[in-house]
């Protein structure tokens, strides 16, 4: 997964972040994504949005022949290509899809962090 958008950062400032600080490697098997598992969230996000990333927010599963799936482990908003992924639901991830973390603002969800598959 490669970070493609961070609220408050221009594309140029995001490009200036070292590659290993804006990407999450996915190994075969299970990979948990969240504040407890990756330090990149602290590098990428402002303090107010960091608390919206759960300690374990998403669980990814990469299986030969089955592809990559994502399970939302959090009650915080998660989207796949602009479609909400409710807590506990599983979605198959395909190349070039966008996984978005969001916050509730009024009655709307606002994306503050996005990763390309």
C-alpha positions as CSV (number, residue, x, y, z in Angstrom):
1,X,0.0,0.0,0.0
2,X,1.4,3.4,-0.9
3,X,0.1,6.6,0.6
4,X,-1.2,8.9,-2.1
5,X,-3.1,11.6,0.0
6,X,-2.7,13.2,3.4
7,X,-5.0,16.0,4.4
8,X,-2.9,19.2,4.9
9,X,0.1,18.0,2.8
10,X,0.7,19.0,-0.8
11,X,1.7,16.3,-3.3
12,X,5.2,17.8,-3.2
13,X,5.6,17.6,0.6
14,X,4.2,14.0,0.5
15,X,6.7,13.1,-2.2
16,X,9.4,14.4,0.1
17,X,8.6,11.9,2.7
18,X,11.0,8.9,2.5
19,X,9.4,5.9,0.6
20,X,9.6,3.6,3.6
21,X,7.7,6.2,5.7
22,X,4.7,6.4,3.2
23,X,4.3,2.8,2.3
24,X,3.1,-0.4,4.0
25,X,4.6,-3.6,2.8
26,X,2.2,-6.6,2.6
27,X,3.6,-10.1,3.1
28,X,1.9,-13.4,2.4
29,X,-0.5,-14.2,5.3
30,X,-2.0,-11.7,7.7
31,X,-0.9,-8.1,8.1
32,X,-2.5,-5.8,10.7
33,X,-2.6,-2.1,9.9
34,X,-2.9,0.5,12.7
35,X,-1.0,2.8,15.1
36,X,0.2,-0.2,17.1
37,X,1.7,-1.9,14.1
38,X,3.2,0.9,11.8
39,X,5.0,4.0,12.7
40,X,4.2,5.7,9.4
41,X,1.0,7.1,10.8
42,X,2.9,9.3,13.2
43,X,5.1,10.5,10.3
44,X,2.2,11.2,8.0
45,X,-0.5,12.6,10.2
46,X,-1.1,15.7,12.3
47,X,-1.9,14.9,15.9
48,X,-5.7,15.5,15.7
49,X,-6.1,12.8,12.9
50,X,-3.7,10.3,14.5
51,X,-6.2,9.4,17.1
52,X,-8.6,8.4,14.3
53,X,-6.4,5.5,13.3
54,X,-7.2,2.6,15.6
55,X,-4.4,0.6,17.2
56,X,-5.5,-2.2,14.8
57,X,-7.7,-0.6,12.2
58,X,-7.5,-3.0,9.2
59,X,-6.4,-6.6,8.8
60,X,-5.1,-7.6,5.4
61,X,-4.9,-11.2,4.2
62,X,-2.7,-12.1,1.2
63,X,-3.2,-15.7,0.1
64,X,-1.9,-17.4,-3.0
65,X,-4.7,-17.8,-5.5
66,X,-7.1,-15.9,-3.3
67,X,-5.6,-12.4,-3.6
68,X,-5.7,-9.6,-1.1
69,X,-8.6,-8.9,1.3
70,X,-9.1,-6.2,3.9
71,X,-11.2,-6.5,7.1
72,X,-12.3,-3.4,8.9
73,X,-11.4,-4.0,12.6
74,X,-12.4,-0.5,13.7
75,X,-15.5,1.5,14.4
76,X,-13.7,4.5,12.8
77,X,-14.7,5.1,9.2
78,X,-12.9,3.1,6.4
79,X,-13.6,3.3,2.7
80,X,-12.6,1.3,-0.4
81,X,-13.1,3.3,-3.6
82,X,-15.6,5.7,-1.9
83,X,-17.7,2.8,-0.5
84,X,-17.9,2.5,3.3
85,X,-16.5,-0.7,4.8
86,X,-18.4,-1.4,8.0
87,X,-16.7,-2.8,11.1
88,X,-16.1,-6.6,10.7
89,X,-16.8,-6.6,6.9
90,X,-14.3,-8.0,4.4
91,X,-13.5,-6.6,1.0
92,X,-11.3,-7.9,-1.8
93,X,-8.6,-5.4,-2.8
94,X,-7.6,-5.0,-6.4
95,X,-4.7,-3.1,-8.0
96,X,-5.2,0.7,-8.2
97,X,-8.1,0.7,-5.7
98,X,-8.0,3.3,-2.9
99,X,-8.3,2.6,0.8
100,X,-9.3,5.7,2.7
101,X,-9.4,6.6,6.3
102,X,-12.0,9.2,7.2
103,X,-13.3,11.3,10.1
104,X,-16.9,12.4,10.8
105,X,-17.4,16.1,10.4
106,X,-21.1,17.1,10.8
107,X,-23.0,14.5,8.8
108,X,-20.1,13.9,6.3
109,X,-17.1,11.7,6.3
110,X,-13.9,13.5,5.3
111,X,-11.0,11.6,3.9
112,X,-7.7,12.5,5.7
113,X,-5.5,9.6,4.5
114,X,-5.5,7.5,1.4
115,X,-3.5,4.5,0.2
116,X,-3.3,3.0,-3.3
117,X,-3.4,-0.8,-3.5
